[in-house]
Amino acid sequence: MSRLFLILGDQLHPDPHPLLVDFDPARDRLLMIEAAEESTHVWSHPARSALFLAAMRQRAAAFRQAGQPVIYLQLGTHPYASLAAALSSQISDARAVVMLEAGDYRVQEALLATCTAAGIALLIRPDPHFLCSLDDFNRWAGDKSSLRLEFFYRWQRQRHDILMDNGQPLGGQWNFDADNRQAFGRHGPGLLPPPLRFAPDSITCGALADVALHFPDHPGDTASFGWPVTPAQAEAALADFVTHRLPEFGRWQDAMWTGQAFLWHSLLSTALNLKLLDPRQVIAATLAAHAAGHVPLAAAEGFIRQILGWREFVRGIYWRQMPGLAQANQYAHQRRLPAWFWTGRTHAACLAATIGQTLQHGYAHHIQRLMITGNFALLAGLEPQQVADWYLAVYVDAVEWVELPNTAGMALNAWPGMTSKPYCASGAYINRMSDYCRGCCYRPKERSGEQACPFTTLYWDFLARHENRFRRNPRMALPLKNLQGFSAEERRLIDERARHLLDHLDDL
């Protein structure tokens, strides 16, 4: 044998697969591996495990149908717990192992160590899925000590000529936040267009059964599983979103509502992160819908910013900052994750709704992740590494390159290099952007006392604890001014309530 071509579970590009451009079926071998460790190194939601396994098996079936020989090590049919151990069993006669850039530093380092120990070259090729290569990102970042999405996004727009008009942003401005990110108001979202869901076929049912067999105690449910697991399904999901939900996406992208898990969101992150869907397809479909007058510019720009801007930005940060990013903890937070993060059984209505939805679907949209669970974890001082492991475990779209910067950098501000201030808020924000507070036993306007909203109490406590640090940040001037207007007695009562909450987090 000449070379062993390894395709990982998040590298399921449609044909022609970019790894196989020089694959010679007469001499080379193609390898795909299911390994239990990928579901156990964090306590993975069964839907997340099933999604990866189902999509991998669908891709292997497509390879075989196309006449491409593939060695497929299926869960339960081999004795190897880890990808590295399984790879080691296959490389004795290989001249080299060839792979695309992994989405997980841990995985890539383990595979590199395995090949090095065997004296076999590991050839890691750039992944053309992304619109910004890691080399290009590092050239853009240069020697900057802090990196900001806004500048990266503008650079991406300009160099790819997307939503541009003679060198200027289409519509005369770079973003349309004033038109986007509205709240529903008291009457809620109204009639919602349901997203396209896909009934599991025999291959996907087999993956679901194997997950139930091998990981029976993992938290979460698969009864509602309906994610796309093939490129054709991913393209159908894209078309459905553009037609039915993208026109209203921008306006309502930050809003939340009890019992409505999906709202106007795309639900395309799973397909994109598994590489079933190319971001160029997504951007092209969005631009075409806008050009046809079907999608307003504000909605098109808000969605393209997520694809062309944020998604590429966090990938660049991940590989630039690893492995240190995984240990970032600028506030030295050490509290353990409360048990209800795994059950959703808490009296706080917003947390119960968000975590309950997550356990049911393996999904919550970006504001639920950032301003409900992430905001709470920051304000309560939960250890960033435990929180990052939870996010990686419970979301079906979680691959570490996208999950860790969003958690450590954005939600927890544990690494301060990608935001100019911590994204923290009191219960007032949650009350404004959702209906969660209506039936909650806590009151968002109250800062102290037994009925005070934990977000409100802990928000002011967080500002007080880091008051000296935040004085150096002009973007924190207004909340600090408000804090300084509190009487000494009010601050004492906030501190007293915060200490009680933090000492009894499991009872929240």
C-alpha positions in Angstrom: 0.0 0.0 0.0 1.1 3.6 -0.7 -1.1 5.9 1.4 -3.9 5.7 3.9 -6.5 8.4 3.4 -8.3 9.1 6.7 -11.7 10.8 6.7 -13.0 12.0 10.1 -16.6 12.3 11.2 -16.8 16.0 10.5 -15.3 15.8 7.0 -18.1 14.3 5.0 -17.9 16.6 2.0 -20.0 15.7 -1.0 -18.3 14.3 -4.1 -15.8 15.1 -5.3 -14.4 14.8 -1.8 -11.5 17.3 -1.5 -9.2 14.8 0.3 -9.3 12.3 -2.6 -8.2 14.5 -5.5 -5.1 12.3 -5.9 -6.4 9.1 -4.4 -5.4 6.0 -6.4 -7.8 3.1 -5.6 -5.3 0.6 -7.0 -2.7 1.5 -4.4 -4.2 3.7 -1.7 -6.8 2.9 1.0 -9.7 4.9 2.4 -10.4 4.7 6.1 -13.3 5.8 8.3 -13.5 5.1 12.0 -16.2 5.1 14.6 -14.6 5.3 18.1 -16.4 5.3 21.5 -14.0 7.9 22.9 -15.6 10.5 20.7 -18.8 10.1 22.6 -17.3 9.6 26.1 -14.4 12.1 26.4 -17.3 14.4 27.1 -20.7 13.0 28.2 -22.2 13.4 24.7 -25.9 13.8 24.0 -27.2 10.7 22.2 -28.5 12.8 19.4 -25.0 14.3 18.8 -23.4 10.8 18.7 -26.2 9.5 16.5 -25.8 12.4 14.1 -22.1 11.8 13.5 -22.5 8.1 13.2 -25.5 8.3 10.8 -23.9 10.9 8.6 -20.6 8.9 8.5 -22.4 5.7 7.6 -24.4 7.5 4.9 -21.1 8.8 3.5 -19.5 5.4 3.5 -22.5 4.0 1.6 -22.1 6.7 -1.0 -18.4 6.0 -1.4 -19.2 2.3 -2.0 -22.0 3.0 -4.4 -19.6 5.2 -6.4 -17.2 2.2 -6.5 -14.7 3.7 -4.0 -13.3 1.1 -1.6 -13.5 2.1 2.0 -12.4 0.4 5.2 -15.1 1.2 7.8 -14.5 0.4 11.4 -18.0 0.5 13.0 -18.7 0.9 16.6 -19.1 -2.4 18.4 -17.2 -4.4 15.7 -13.6 -3.5 16.7 -11.8 -3.4 20.1 -10.4 0.1 19.8 -11.8 2.9 22.0 -10.0 5.8 20.4 -9.4 7.0 16.9 -5.7 6.9 17.5 -5.7 3.3 18.6 -7.9 2.3 15.7 -5.6 4.2 13.2 -2.6 2.4 14.7 -4.1 -0.9 13.8 -4.3 0.0 10.2 -1.0 1.7 9.3 1.6 -1.0 9.5 2.0 -1.1 5.7 1.3 2.6 4.9 3.9 4.9 3.5 1.9 7.9 4.8 -1.4 8.9 6.3 -3.3 11.7 4.5 -6.1 13.8 6.1 -7.7 17.2 6.1 -7.2 19.6 9.0 -9.1 18.2 11.9 -11.8 20.2 13.8 -10.4 19.2 17.2 -6.9 19.9 18.4 -7.0 16.8 20.7 -7.8 14.5 17.8 -5.2 16.0 15.5 -2.5 15.8 18.1 -3.4 12.2 19.0 -3.3 11.1 15.3 0.0 12.9 14.9 1.5 11.1 17.9 0.3 7.8 16.6 1.9 8.3 13.2 5.1 9.6 14.7 5.4 6.6 17.0 4.9 4.3 14.0 7.5 6.2 11.9 4.9 7.1 9.3 4.3 10.6 7.9 1.0 12.3 8.6 0.2 14.7 5.8 -2.4 17.3 6.9 -4.0 19.2 4.0 -5.9 22.5 4.2 -9.7 22.1 4.3 -11.2 24.0 1.3 -14.6 24.0 3.0 -13.7 27.3 4.6 -13.6 30.7 2.9 -10.6 31.8 5.0 -7.6 29.4 5.3 -5.7 29.3 8.5 -2.7 30.9 6.8 -4.9 33.7 5.5 -6.4 34.2 9.0 -3.0 34.4 10.6 -1.8 37.0 8.0 -4.9 39.1 8.7 -4.4 38.8 12.5 -0.7 39.6 12.3 0.6 40.7 15.7 -2.8 42.1 17.0 -3.2 41.4 20.7 -7.0 41.4 20.4 -9.1 40.3 17.4 -12.5 41.7 16.6 -15.2 40.1 14.4 -16.3 43.5 12.9 -12.9 44.1 11.2 -12.5 40.5 10.1 -16.0 40.5 8.7 -15.5 43.6 6.7 -12.2 42.2 5.3 -14.0 39.0 4.3 -16.8 40.9 2.6 -14.3 43.0 0.6 -12.0 40.2 -0.5 -14.9 37.9 -1.5 -17.0 40.8 -3.0 -20.1 39.8 -1.0 -22.8 42.3 -0.4 -20.5 45.0 -1.9 -21.3 47.8 -4.3 -18.2 49.4 -6.0 -16.1 48.8 -2.9 -18.7 50.0 -0.4 -21.1 47.9 1.7 -24.5 47.3 0.0 -27.1 49.6 1.5 -24.4 52.0 2.8 -23.7 50.2 6.1 -21.8 47.1 7.2 -24.5 45.8 9.5 -28.2 46.3 10.1 -28.5 45.6 13.9 -31.0 48.4 14.2 -33.4 46.4 12.0 -32.5 43.0 13.4 -32.6 41.5 16.9 -36.0 42.6 17.9 -38.2 41.1 20.7 -41.5 39.5 20.0 -43.5 41.5 22.5 -46.3 40.2 24.6 -48.1 38.4 21.8 -45.2 36.2 20.9 -44.0 35.0 17.6 -47.3 34.1 16.0 -47.6 31.4 13.4 -44.2 29.9 12.7 -43.1 28.0 9.6 -41.9 24.6 10.8 -38.4 23.6 9.7 -37.9 20.6 7.4 -37.1 17.5 9.3 -36.0 14.1 8.0 -37.4 10.8 9.0 -34.6 8.4 9.9 -34.0 5.7 7.2 -32.5 2.2 8.0 -29.0 3.5 8.2 -29.9 6.3 10.6 -32.1 4.0 12.6 -29.1 1.7 13.0 -27.0 4.5 14.3 -29.7 5.5 16.8 -29.9 1.9 18.0 -26.2 1.6 18.4 -26.0 4.8 20.4 -28.8 3.6 22.7 -26.9 0.3 23.1 -23.4 1.7 23.7 -24.2 4.9 25.6 -27.4 4.1 27.6 -26.8 6.5 30.5 -25.9 9.6 28.4 -28.3 12.5 29.1 -30.6 13.6 26.3 -33.3 12.2 24.0 -33.3 11.1 20.4 -37.1 10.7 19.9 -37.3 13.9 17.9 -34.2 13.2 15.8 -34.7 14.7 12.3 -31.4 16.3 11.3 -30.0 16.1 7.7 -27.4 13.3 7.4 -26.7 13.5 3.6 -25.7 16.3 1.2 -29.1 16.0 -0.5 -31.0 16.4 2.8 -28.7 19.4 3.7 -29.5 21.1 0.4 -33.2 20.5 0.9 -32.9 22.0 4.5 -31.1 25.1 3.0 -33.8 25.6 0.4 -36.5 25.3 3.0 -34.9 27.9 5.3 -34.3 30.4 2.5 -37.9 30.1 1.3 -39.8 30.0 4.6 -37.7 31.5 7.5 -34.8 33.6 6.2 -37.0 36.6 5.3 -37.8 37.0 9.0 -34.6 35.6 10.4 -32.7 38.9 11.0 -35.6 40.6 12.7 -36.1 37.9 15.2 -32.7 36.2 15.5 -32.2 37.1 19.2 -35.7 36.6 20.4 -36.8 33.6 22.6 -40.1 32.0 23.4 -41.2 29.2 25.7 -41.9 26.0 23.8 -40.5 27.2 20.5 -37.1 25.6 20.0 -36.5 26.6 16.4 -38.3 29.9 15.6 -36.8 31.4 12.4 -33.3 29.9 12.7 -31.7 28.0 9.9 -30.8 24.7 11.7 -28.0 24.4 9.1 -25.1 24.4 11.6 -25.1 20.6 11.8 -24.9 20.2 8.0 -22.2 22.9 7.8 -20.1 21.5 10.6 -20.2 18.0 9.2 -19.3 19.5 5.8 -22.4 18.1 4.2 -23.1 21.6 3.0 -20.6 24.2 1.7 -20.8 27.7 3.1 -20.5 29.0 -0.5 -23.9 27.3 -1.3 -25.4 28.9 1.7 -24.2 32.4 0.8 -25.1 32.0 -2.8 -28.7 30.9 -2.0 -29.0 33.9 0.4 -27.7 36.4 -2.2 -30.0 35.0 -4.9 -33.0 35.3 -2.6 -32.1 38.9 -1.8 -31.6 39.7 -5.4 -35.0 38.2 -6.3 -36.6 40.5 -3.7 -37.6 37.6 -1.5 -35.3 38.4 1.5 -34.7 41.9 2.8 -31.1 43.2 3.0 -31.1 43.3 6.8 -32.0 39.6 7.0 -29.5 38.6 4.3 -26.7 40.6 5.9 -27.4 39.3 9.4 -27.3 35.7 8.2 -24.3 36.1 5.9 -22.4 37.6 8.9 -22.8 34.4 10.8 -21.6 32.3 7.9 -18.9 34.4 6.3 -17.9 36.3 9.4 -18.4 34.6 12.8 -18.0 31.0 11.7 -14.7 31.6 9.9 -13.6 34.0 12.7 -13.9 31.5 15.5 -12.1 28.8 13.5 -9.1 31.1 13.0 -9.1 32.0 16.7 -9.3 28.3 17.7 -6.2 27.2 15.8 -4.3 30.3 16.6 -4.9 30.1 20.3 -4.8 26.3 21.0 -3.9 24.6 23.2 -3.9 27.6 25.6 -7.5 28.5 24.8 -8.8 25.3 26.4 -7.3 26.4 29.8 -8.3 30.1 29.6 -9.7 31.4 32.8 -9.0 35.2 33.2 -11.5 35.5 36.2 -10.1 32.4 38.0 -13.6 30.9 38.2 -13.7 27.5 39.9 -17.3 26.6 40.8 -18.5 23.2 39.6 -21.3 22.8 37.1 -24.7 22.5 39.0 -26.3 19.1 38.5 -29.4 20.6 36.8 -27.3 21.5 33.8 -27.8 17.7 33.0 -31.4 17.5 33.8 -33.0 21.0 33.4 -34.7 20.6 36.8 -34.3 24.2 38.1 -36.8 26.8 39.3 -35.4 29.4 37.0 -37.8 29.3 34.1 -35.3 30.5 31.4 -32.7 27.9 32.4 -35.2 25.1 32.7 -36.6 26.0 29.2 -33.3 26.3 27.5 -31.7 23.2 29.1 -34.9 21.2 28.7 -35.0 22.1 25.0 -31.3 21.2 24.7 -31.8 17.7 26.2 -34.9 17.1 24.0 -33.3 18.2 20.7 -29.6 18.7 21.2 -30.2 22.3 20.1 -30.6 25.8 21.4 -30.1 28.9 19.3 -27.2 31.3 19.8 -28.9 33.7 22.2 -30.0 30.9 24.4 -26.5 29.6 24.5 -24.9 33.0 25.0 -27.4 34.9 27.2 -29.1 32.1 29.2 -26.7 29.2 29.9 -23.5 31.1 29.1 -24.5 34.3 30.9 -25.4 32.3 34.0 -22.1 30.4 33.9 -20.1 33.6 33.7 -22.1 35.4 36.5 -22.0 32.3 38.8 -18.3 31.8 38.3 -18.5 28.3 36.9 -15.2 26.8 35.8 -14.7 27.4 32.1 -13.4 24.0 31.3 -16.4 22.3 32.8 -18.8 24.6 30.9 -16.9 24.1 27.6 -17.1 20.3 28.1 -20.9 20.7 28.7 -21.4 22.7 25.5 -19.3 20.2 23.5 -21.4 17.4 24.9 -25.0 18.6 24.6 -25.2 20.2 21.2 -25.6 18.2 18.0 -23.6 20.8 16.0 -20.7 20.9 18.4 -17.2 20.5 17.0 -14.5 21.9 19.2 -13.1 24.4 16.7 -16.5 26.3 16.8 -17.6 25.4 20.3 -14.6 26.4 22.4 -14.1 29.9 21.1 -17.8 30.6 21.4 -17.7 29.3 25.0 -14.3 30.4 26.4 -14.0 33.6 24.3 -17.6 34.8 23.8 -19.9 33.4 26.5 -17.5 33.2 29.4 -15.0 35.9 28.5 -12.4 33.5 29.9 -10.1 34.4 27.1 -10.4 38.2 26.6 -8.9 38.5 23.1 -12.0 38.3 21.0 -14.5 40.6 22.7 -14.1 44.1 24.0 -16.3 43.4 27.1 -17.9 40.5 28.8 -21.4 39.6 27.4 -23.3 39.6 30.7 -26.7 40.9 31.5 -29.3 40.9 34.3 -32.7 39.4 34.2 -34.0 42.6 32.5 -32.5 41.5 29.2 -34.1 38.0 29.4 -37.4 39.6 30.3 -37.2 41.9 27.3 -36.2 39.2 24.8 -38.5 36.4 25.9 -41.5 35.3 27.8 -39.5 33.2 30.3 -40.0 35.6 33.2 -43.8 35.5 33.1 -44.3 32.2 34.9 -41.0 32.2 36.8 -40.9 32.3 40.6 -38.1 34.9 40.4 -38.6 38.6 39.6 -36.2 40.1 37.1 -36.4 43.6 38.5 -35.4 42.6 42.0 -31.7 42.6 42.9 -32.0 41.2 46.5 -34.3 39.2 48.6 -35.6 35.7 48.2 -37.6 36.4 45.0 -34.8 38.3 43.2 -33.9 36.9 39.8 -30.5 35.0 40.1 -29.4 36.7 36.9 -30.1 40.1 38.3 -28.4 39.5 41.7 -25.4 37.8 40.2 -25.0 40.4 37.5 -24.6 43.2 40.0 -22.4 40.9 42.2 -20.2 40.1 39.2 -19.7 43.8 38.5 -19.0 44.6 42.1 -16.4 41.7 42.3 -14.6 43.0 39.2 -15.2 46.7 39.6 -11.5 47.7 39.6 -10.9 45.6 36.5 -13.8 47.0 34.6 -13.0 50.6 35.4 -10.3 50.4 32.6 -13.0 49.4 30.1 -14.9 52.3 28.6 -17.7 49.9 27.4 -18.4 49.1 31.0 -18.7 52.7 32.2 -22.5 52.9 32.2 -23.2 49.7 34.2 -20.5 50.7 36.7 -22.0 54.2 37.0 -25.3 52.5 37.9 -23.6 50.2 40.4 -21.9 53.2 42.1 -25.3 54.8 42.5 -26.5 52.0 44.8 -26.5 52.7 48.5 -24.2 50.8 50.8 -27.2 48.9 52.2 -28.3 47.9 48.7 -24.9 46.6 47.9 -24.8 44.7 51.2 -28.1 43.0 50.4 -27.0 42.1 46.9 -23.8 40.6 48.3 -25.8 38.6 50.9 -28.2 37.3 48.3 -25.4 36.4 45.9 -23.5 34.5 48.6 -26.6 32.5 49.3 -27.3 31.7 45.7 -23.6 30.7 45.0 -23.6 28.5 48.1 -26.8 26.7 47.0 -26.5 26.5 43.2 -27.9 23.0 43.0 -31.1 24.3 44.6 -31.7 27.2 42.3 
